[in-house]
Amino acid sequence: MRTLITSLLLLSAFGWLFARQQVVGTIEKNPGKPHVAATDFRGAGAAAGLVGDFNSTVASDLQNSPLINFVPKTLYPLQVPQQPSDLIAGVTQPSVRPTNPVGNRLTDWSLPPITANFLGMGYSAEDHGMFVVFGWLYSTSPTIPALQQAQVFGKVYTAPLTREGAIDAGHRYAADILAQFGGKSLVGTRIVFVSNRTGSKEIWVMNWDGTDQRQLTRYRSISTFPSASPDGHIVAFTTYANGYPAIQMMSLDSGRRLTFYNQRASMNAFVTFTPDSKRIIFSSTAGWGPAQLYMANVNGSGLRRITSSGAIEVEAKINPKTGTDLVDVSGRGGLPQVYHMNLDGADIQRLSPGTGEATNPSWSPGGDHIAFAWTKGFEPGNYNIFIMDVASRQVTQLTANEGRNENPTWAPDGAHIVYASTRGGRSQIWVMNADGTNKHELTQVGSNEKPVWVNAEQ
Amino acid sequence: MTKCRASLLPIFVTLLVFAAACHKKAVPPPPPAPPPAAPENKPVINYFTAEPTTISSGEPASLRWSVTDANNVQIDNGIGQVSPNGRRAIYPTATTTYHMTASGPGGTAEADATVTVSTPPPPQPVRSQPATTVQDILAHQVQDIHFDYDKSDIRPEDQSILQADANALKTIFSMDPNFIVQIEGNCDERGSAEYNLALGDRRAQAARDGLVALGVPADKLHTISYGKERPICVEASEECYARNRRAHFAAAQ
């Protein structure tokens, strides 16, 4: 008897679900990337003049992200909700929909033609001289029984009452949306680079959008080849300040020099960090012969040799996702190529196609792609940025006919690449989407090169 | 009558004039006697000096003199006849006494002037000079070694340069056993800066190994790479690229 009641209950539950599904229709045509819609927020008072910048920033960040499908605004209904109290439960009657498109029900967004899985909405206002945005994200999934449970997040964003403030608020709201799908926000990330604008090559740092460019070293020597720890705290670089090219480490927040024991060698350079930021691999001529890869603790102690190739080994980069393998640049096959190996130096294979010269490899945060500079069929020195899908070895070219392009590194969101280009004459630092679109320049003063995108401090 | 007596008057006057003029045959006074011959002056050498009186070998000096009452003034030691008043530059290489002879109708006068040429100071000990000399050899006799693209081996055609460099370096180190030479490896600008840092190091090493094999003391040769950070030219030409692919020799700091 009990089993009969249970099964009857289960059947009715399934029936209810089935019925609901029948009512609301299909949602997920493509179970791959989620479909996200985000309305144009409106602004009251002084916010009205700035909310346009907020909206276009949000749309651009969502459109450019490889993590989601952004639903075009042309499909949106004319009436959109601005706050949770605008939302109504249930389904709009079919007879109402064609003539008077409204968007106050989540089902208005989940059904065709929009078929969004998520809805971002909100509004902005001026409060106490600040630009304030109320932003929400709702799931439109029909499996959520009650409207109150469909809200993914609701946050308040405060910014200066300026264009820059509105844009920054837009970046932050879009980052919070993308964070739901594994996206890492760029807020708080920085780029370290080399600049000669003071008359000698020094290490500099700036915000990810090119603002607040600050000088870190003042050696008036040659200081170059920067890299950063994954925890965002340490910048490592090579300097001739003490005569020979040797490694130094510096705290990125305090600017304080950190202890590092250089091996007695004519050359120590090209530091890469393990994902826990506790150990490094670098190139050294400590063992005589050509530069080889060595592993050490982050202060240089505990040295252990990794390669013995008899050829030049430089630019090791540890896989940030796995921490168990690396890529580097080796001359073992003749001209420089990109190779892959385990952290102990075993299982070596060439990754780059083998023609021309391939150099400056950089892992994507997910460990699935390598960006690199390659002369591919052109004369020596004619470098362009390429990305390679590590699994399929398929290569995509991202720059062409734009001068010499090198030293690409990935942003923590896996969606942007920073690199150096001589397309304007002198070397400057540029950013582009990881598919090569939306290229824009970050530096203008002096000659700037070797950018490294640094994670926000953890 | 009267006419006869009147014409006689002019004749009488004329006769009187004549009579007065040549009343007697006058003897012209004798010319004045010539003055008595003055006695002849002897030539006088007012001064005959050398300035300075002491010189070091190779330095110049000069003779000065003034002579009166002479019509022939001579100085020996190859100078010959000179005017009565004058000066002459001289370059004696050893202590020399110059002899002047002044002659004239009144006689002859002589004088001497001596220039003492002192022995040069002893040469400086070799040790205090070598920095300059050694730098000279380094700058002018130790030539750069050049390399092919992406290569760090010494080319066969450069072996003679390597040999000449080895000889010059051995001379430097025998003159100054404390001197250290730094071999700087460089690359052209086309490859990546990272790879070129290591390639420049290979080139400096190769030059060092080649020199050590030719007998240059190994501990006197240091190596450093500047990659492509210190080009000596910046044109995008094969000629400039080739110049930059080099091992250069400098004094270690």
Contacts between the chains, C-beta under 8 A, distances in Angstrom:
chain1	res1	chain2	res2	distance
A	201	B	229	7.7
A	222	B	229	5.4
A	224	B	193	7.1
A	224	B	229	7.7
A	225	B	193	7.6
A	225	B	194	6.6
A	225	B	197	7.7
A	238	B	197	7.9
A	243	B	224	7.7
A	243	B	253	7.1
A	244	B	224	6.0
A	245	B	197	6.4
A	245	B	224	7.8
A	245	B	225	6.9
A	266	B	201	5.6
A	266	B	204	7.4
A	266	B	205	7.9
A	266	B	223	5.4
A	266	B	224	6.0
A	266	B	225	6.6
A	267	B	197	6.4
A	267	B	198	6.8
A	267	B	201	5.0
A	267	B	225	5.8
A	269	B	194	7.5
A	269	B	197	6.1
A	270	B	194	6.2
A	283	B	198	6.8
A	285	B	198	7.8
A	285	B	201	5.7
A	288	B	205	7.8
A	289	B	205	7.9
A	290	B	198	6.3
A	290	B	201	7.5
A	290	B	202	5.7
A	291	B	197	7.9
A	291	B	198	4.1
A	291	B	201	6.6
A	312	B	195	6.5
A	312	B	198	4.3
A	312	B	199	6.5
A	312	B	202	6.9
A	313	B	198	8.0
A	314	B	194	5.1
A	314	B	195	5.8
A	314	B	197	7.3
A	314	B	198	5.2
A	315	B	194	5.1
A	315	B	195	7.8
A	329	B	192	7.6
A	329	B	194	6.9
A	329	B	195	6.1
A	331	B	150	7.7
A	331	B	195	7.2
A	331	B	199	7.9
A	334	B	150	7.6
A	335	B	150	5.9
A	336	B	191	7.1
A	336	B	192	7.0
A	336	B	195	4.9
A	357	B	191	6.6
A	357	B	192	7.6
A	357	B	195	7.9
A	359	B	191	7.7
A	359	B	192	4.1
A	359	B	194	6.8
A	359	B	195	6.0
A	360	B	192	6.2
A	360	B	194	7.1
A	373	B	192	7.0
A	380	B	149	7.0
A	380	B	190	4.3
A	380	B	191	6.8
A	381	B	189	7.1
A	381	B	190	3.3
A	381	B	191	7.3
A	383	B	192	7.7
A	406	B	192	6.6
A	450	B	193	7.7
